[in-house]
Structure formats: C-alpha cells, structure tokens
Amino acid sequence: MRAQTVQTWIARHIFVRRRLVNVCTSYLLFLMVVTTKHSLEEAARFSGLHKSQFSKMLKAHSTVAVYTLESLSKKQAKQVAQAQQKLRELPWKIAIIVDSTLQHRASLHPENAKTFNHGQGFVIGHQWTNIVLLLNDLLIPLRPIPFYSQRYCRERKLEYRTEHDLIVEYIEQLQLEEYLGSYDPREVVVLTDSGYDNKKIQNAIAAKHWHFIIALGKTRSVKSARLSLTTPKSKQWSHIAMFFRNHRWLKWQTIRIPTNGTKRKRMEFRTRDTIGYLRYVGQVQLVCSEPRRRPEGRRKYLACNDMRVTARQIILGYRLRWTIELFHKTVKQHLGFEDVATSGFASVMSHVHWVYCAYILLSMSPPGVSAGAQSLGDKQRQLQQLLENQAKRRVLQQLTQIGGVQRYMDELRQALADA
C-alpha cells in the first residue's frame, strides 16, 4: 500500500484538469489523514509541495471544488440507491435534512465574516446551510449554501437574500433524479428544526410532492380540522402552544424509541396528536411531544404533511435529523472544517467543499481501509498507519540498496536545509 496508490484512487473519483490533479489529490489526502491542524503549512509538509500551490488552488479554483463535490455526491448516491431500503421503521426511503452551522473566525476582517447570535453568545464567522441526503443510514452531503452578509453583497453588487429565500430556491432547483435516478416522491421526507418553520419552505417542499417533518415555532398559527366547521373564522386560528393548551382533552400517549447507541436503551416520550391545518400551507398532522421523565422546557411541536403515518413514526423521523449534527461535529473535529486562515471568501468556499469531498471519499473506504470501520476517525487512523508503514518500507528498501545509506543521508540533509 503506497501513498501514490491512494492518490491514484482519489484521482479516479474526481474529475479535474491534469495540471490540478496533483495539488487537488494531495490536499484531499491531507484532509483525510490524522493531523493536529489542517493548515496550508502542514499540507505542504505532508505532501512535499509548496504552500503557495495550495493557496493558489483554493483562491483561483473554487468552482472546481464545487463541481467535484457535486459529482462525488451524485456518484455515491447512485451507488447507494441501487439497494435502497426504508429508513428505520418508516415509510420513507430518502431523507433530506436541512440545518446550518457556523465556521468560527478570529476577527471580522476576513471577507463575508459576520457576527451571529445562536443562543450562546455572539460568534464571529461564516454561516453555512447544509443540505444532506440520508440513504440506508449513510449521510451524503450535497452542495452547501453560503450565507452572504449585506456588506459583502453591497461590495460585490449582489442581491442580498435571506437564508430562507436561498433554501426555497435550492429546493426548487434540486433534481433528485440526478442523484438517485427514478424515484417515488412519496418516499422522500424533508427534516428541519424550528429555525426553518417558514411557509415558503413548506410550500416549496409540498410542490415537489415530497413530505416534511418540521418543528414549529410556538407562535405558528394552526387550527383544528374538527372544529373548523363549528367555530367562527376569527377564533379558528391560534398559536400552536395555545392550540394544544386548549386541546387538553387529547389523551397523552407514551411511546418508546430505541437510542442510537450500542446499549439497548429506550427513550420514552409522551405525545398528543391530531389532524389540523397549518396556516398558508394546508392540512397536516400536528404532534406535541416531550420526554416523559424530563418534560420541563423540552416540549416540541411537529407538523407532518404525510397523513399515512403515526405519531410514533413522526417522532422517529424527526430524530433522524440528529445525524446532521453528528456530521457537523465530525467535519469540525476530524477534517479541519474551521482550520482556514485566509481572508478571501473564495478560498474559504473552496476549503469547505474539499472538506466535504474528503468526508465522502473516506465514507467510500479507500483501498487498504476497512469498510467495517465504526467511525470516520477510525478510517483516518487506519489510513495514517498505512501511509506510515509505506514510508518505513521505502526507507528500509533504500538502505538495503548499494549506496543507499549515502543517498538517504543526502535526502535528510536536503530536507533539513529546506526546513
């Protein structure tokens, strides 16, 4: 097993110009191995290329990174779609999960940096809205949506658009046939938290004939399907929190859901559910859910436009949304999502897309890496060990050759001089 073999395997999975193959595959391989920090200096030390080559690649070829991610996503999705199975006791086979994450930066000086408040104080950085596919328990990241600040749009004469508007446009333009081939729209469910409780997003999903499970904000207006004929129109609509407070006659039901851990534990929820209407959207199933043992402050209000499913299936489906949180944690801890020290946003965009490409390539299990590895971190460590063993074998082979000791000493002197 040699590093060149892995780079050749990477080169077969991406389509870039010949003059960019070496620098792109070297950067991807560097992101795929274990390191303390994914900086350009470390990438240069790892690959033997000059730091400026990676800097130029990130700055001038962001479109290459975007195209490569899209092609990898489609390739992996088509492979998995050949043996599609239903998602964990659910009637759907395809889940689309939408959520955003912040990329921390040290100051406001980099392009497009903005101050965000996500409930735990102010954070400086970039916001990325991620859209991922979940097929057969495998998460496949699609092209993320960068959030452009008003200042950035003003300086580049771009039209400023809110995150919700960008998501609506993304959903309208997303052609799942390019990822899955032919599919049944009724087997698709979109999962989001209450930050995306927006009528435009919900109507865009319904227009594609997909289903959604969306957490509602406490002030979202709903009405009962049963009382709409007997109640005056002025009193039909109410906030979802008040709606379930006024419908206390609905019985609580206890449901048990298995956890994702290795231990056979189950979480208990109590739920109320009924059929109602979501204002400006249409008929949905409304579910009020809370943990049975710790209900204080953890109540969720969910809406699902698939009338076939039960409240338990809605809870199970919404819990699949947690996989995108694990994805955010993985790319930040293992793939250097936040390890970017450039001022230009084009370089930041390239870096993020290459990180997602590295995630997909690792999930494909490169040659010499066990496909049964439990986590992405395990695959990184296996790949690192294989590369280290290859380096040791090369040194031993060189030392056994005629004049090999002198050649190896010359290499060491040259490496020390370059350092």
Order of alpha helices (4+ residues) and beta strands (2+ residues): alpha-alpha-alpha-alpha-alpha-beta-beta-beta-beta-beta-alpha-alpha-alpha-beta-alpha-beta-beta-beta-alpha-beta-beta-beta-beta-alpha-alpha-alpha-alpha-alpha
